[in-house]
């Protein structure tokens, strides 16, 4: 058994424990090597995953899967974690003696996400989910002196525990019907052409509700704006990007590997959920005057676009989900990296904090504009190619109305994204001093900018990678 393929999960977890130990031994002042250790360790694990991408194995009787699908999301999570660590230097300094623990919890969250992507069993999936969410409970309330951060941590704890309980109850109903928690065994047990039993339908509904909370789909989105706004900005960036991708990875595993025979039962519901999420996320974002909260509602809308691909459940749509999830990392982290630097410089995240940024920091303004236009789906940026795949899959599946809703709301989103650009280039500048951009954050910004442009101009390589990695029913 090639147990070496489990090395990335083991390595990230061990790295988190080592970082935590170094931080405890170096108190009260965090050792400067902690950040270097976390970044270099993640970079090595990322290289290992890339080198072993095509290798596949099944562990413990199908409980855990290492395949191209899991490897694709491993690359996504590790890339997002690296970028967040690079962008967070000046902001993370305010954590003081608790800096090493912050890095450690970020690594533990990453390990949980990797377990979720590779799970072939409901129990393994739930363990990975809880490792990720418990880490985020702590990270969301990490600014102890900030009332908003404390509120965010408490809200996320209460609502997250409730959604996990709902999901666990759904898993129990699926187990009661299929007599197994392994996805392949569940698929075989419920594959009969007879109508699905009520217990199975109830389990699917509860699972869908739990996952809808994790991806912040309407009407289960109520937690996202307050928590995104109150949590430390680097945590918000990772929460909006990687945790959402992890939830979609688990969602695809459950519905396409364990419940493909129930496609007619859940496909129309997911399509309706996608439409409502896209409309609500974009329309509410129009009224926002705080950029951090605006990006929270934008994240809700982006979850709706990803649900379009799942509702299509065809090669185009599923490839679009993976493709869009990867490009979303670079566009969203790039936007949050600029927001983090502006918040450190001005002390605020409102639109007025961005006034005159085009004169004070032309590079930051350029990266922010490109990333926001990519999220809006403007060609030739990466977001356009991603939405093309998602909407093409919806049309092929017969959901022409859903593709029309997505296209219309994409045009609406341009208004609030450009409101940020307007403040940066036209808004009256109250400050004239240039914004300080540390070298690691500058590297993060250039990587996000280059990836957003390159994927949009030449989407072929990522599209091919997403195609071989997609789970097909």
JOTADA-V686485 format. One record per pair of residues at least 24 apart in sequence whose C-alpha atoms are under 7 Angstrom apart, sorted by the first residue. I is the first residue (numbers start at 1). J is the second residue. If there is no record, write none. Layout:
# JOTADA-V686485
i=I j=J
i=I j=J
This chain:
# JOTADA-V686485
i=8 j=45
i=8 j=49
i=9 j=111
i=9 j=114
i=12 j=107
i=12 j=111
i=13 j=107
i=13 j=108
i=13 j=111
i=15 j=41
i=16 j=104
i=16 j=107
i=16 j=108
i=17 j=104
i=19 j=100
i=19 j=104
i=20 j=100
i=20 j=101
i=20 j=104
i=23 j=100
i=23 j=101
i=27 j=97
i=28 j=97
i=29 j=97
i=30 j=97
i=30 j=99
i=30 j=100
i=34 j=100
i=39 j=82
i=39 j=85
i=42 j=78
i=42 j=82
i=46 j=75
i=46 j=78
i=49 j=75
i=62 j=120
i=62 j=182
i=63 j=119
i=63 j=120
i=63 j=121
i=63 j=124
i=63 j=182
i=64 j=118
i=64 j=119
i=64 j=120
i=64 j=121
i=65 j=118
i=65 j=119
i=65 j=120
i=66 j=118
i=68 j=469
i=69 j=469
i=69 j=470
i=69 j=471
i=70 j=117
i=70 j=118
i=72 j=469
i=73 j=117
i=74 j=114
i=76 j=326
i=77 j=110
i=77 j=242
i=80 j=238
i=80 j=242
i=80 j=329
i=83 j=444
i=84 j=234
i=84 j=238
i=86 j=440
i=86 j=441
i=86 j=444
i=87 j=337
i=87 j=440
i=87 j=441
i=87 j=444
i=88 j=234
i=91 j=344
i=102 j=139
i=105 j=135
i=108 j=132
i=108 j=135
i=109 j=135
i=109 j=136
i=113 j=246
i=116 j=246
i=116 j=250
i=117 j=246
i=117 j=249
i=117 j=250
i=120 j=182
i=120 j=183
i=121 j=181
i=121 j=182
i=121 j=183
i=122 j=171
i=122 j=181
i=122 j=182
i=123 j=181
i=139 j=235
i=140 j=231
i=140 j=232
i=140 j=235
i=141 j=231
i=143 j=232
i=148 j=230
i=149 j=230
i=149 j=231
i=149 j=232
i=152 j=226
i=152 j=227
i=152 j=230
i=152 j=231
i=156 j=223
i=156 j=227
i=163 j=210
i=163 j=213
i=164 j=210
i=166 j=206
i=166 j=210
i=167 j=206
i=167 j=207
i=167 j=210
i=170 j=203
i=170 j=204
i=170 j=206
i=170 j=207
i=171 j=203
i=171 j=207
i=173 j=199
i=173 j=200
i=173 j=203
i=174 j=200
i=174 j=203
i=183 j=257
i=183 j=258
i=184 j=257
i=184 j=258
i=186 j=258
i=187 j=257
i=187 j=258
i=187 j=259
i=187 j=260
i=191 j=261
i=211 j=247
i=211 j=251
i=214 j=244
i=214 j=247
i=215 j=244
i=215 j=247
i=215 j=303
i=216 j=300
i=217 j=277
i=217 j=300
i=217 j=303
i=217 j=304
i=218 j=273
i=218 j=276
i=218 j=277
i=224 j=296
i=225 j=293
i=225 j=296
i=225 j=297
i=228 j=293
i=228 j=296
i=229 j=292
i=229 j=293
i=233 j=340
i=237 j=333
i=237 j=336
i=240 j=299
i=241 j=329
i=241 j=332
i=245 j=325
i=256 j=471
i=256 j=472
i=256 j=473
i=257 j=473
i=260 j=473
i=267 j=311
i=270 j=307
i=270 j=311
i=271 j=308
i=271 j=311
i=274 j=304
i=274 j=305
i=274 j=307
i=274 j=308
i=275 j=304
i=275 j=402
i=275 j=405
i=277 j=301
i=277 j=304
i=278 j=304
i=278 j=305
i=278 j=406
i=278 j=409
i=279 j=409
i=282 j=409
i=282 j=413
i=285 j=416
i=286 j=416
i=289 j=350
i=289 j=351
i=290 j=349
i=290 j=350
i=290 j=351
i=291 j=349
i=291 j=350
i=291 j=351
i=292 j=349
i=308 j=390
i=308 j=394
i=309 j=390
i=309 j=393
i=309 j=394
i=312 j=393
i=312 j=394
i=312 j=397
i=314 j=393
i=315 j=472
i=316 j=389
i=316 j=390
i=316 j=392
i=316 j=393
i=317 j=389
i=317 j=390
i=317 j=393
i=317 j=394
i=318 j=470
i=319 j=466
i=319 j=467
i=319 j=470
i=320 j=386
i=320 j=389
i=320 j=390
i=321 j=390
i=322 j=466
i=323 j=386
i=323 j=462
i=323 j=463
i=323 j=466
i=324 j=386
i=327 j=382
i=327 j=452
i=330 j=448
i=330 j=451
i=330 j=452
i=331 j=371
i=331 j=374
i=331 j=375
i=331 j=448
i=331 j=452
i=332 j=371
i=334 j=367
i=334 j=368
i=334 j=371
i=334 j=445
i=334 j=448
i=335 j=368
i=335 j=371
i=335 j=372
i=338 j=364
i=338 j=368
i=345 j=435
i=351 j=420
i=351 j=423
i=352 j=423
i=354 j=423
i=354 j=424
i=355 j=423
i=355 j=424
i=355 j=427
i=355 j=428
i=355 j=429
i=356 j=423
i=356 j=424
i=356 j=425
i=356 j=426
i=356 j=427
i=356 j=428
i=356 j=429
i=357 j=424
i=357 j=425
i=358 j=424
i=358 j=425
i=360 j=432
i=360 j=433
i=360 j=434
i=360 j=435
i=361 j=434
i=361 j=435
i=365 j=424
i=367 j=445
i=367 j=449
i=369 j=421
i=372 j=417
i=373 j=417
i=376 j=410
i=376 j=413
i=376 j=414
i=377 j=410
i=380 j=456
i=380 j=457
i=381 j=452
i=381 j=453
i=381 j=456
i=381 j=457
i=382 j=452
i=382 j=453
i=382 j=455
i=382 j=456
i=383 j=456
i=384 j=456
i=385 j=456
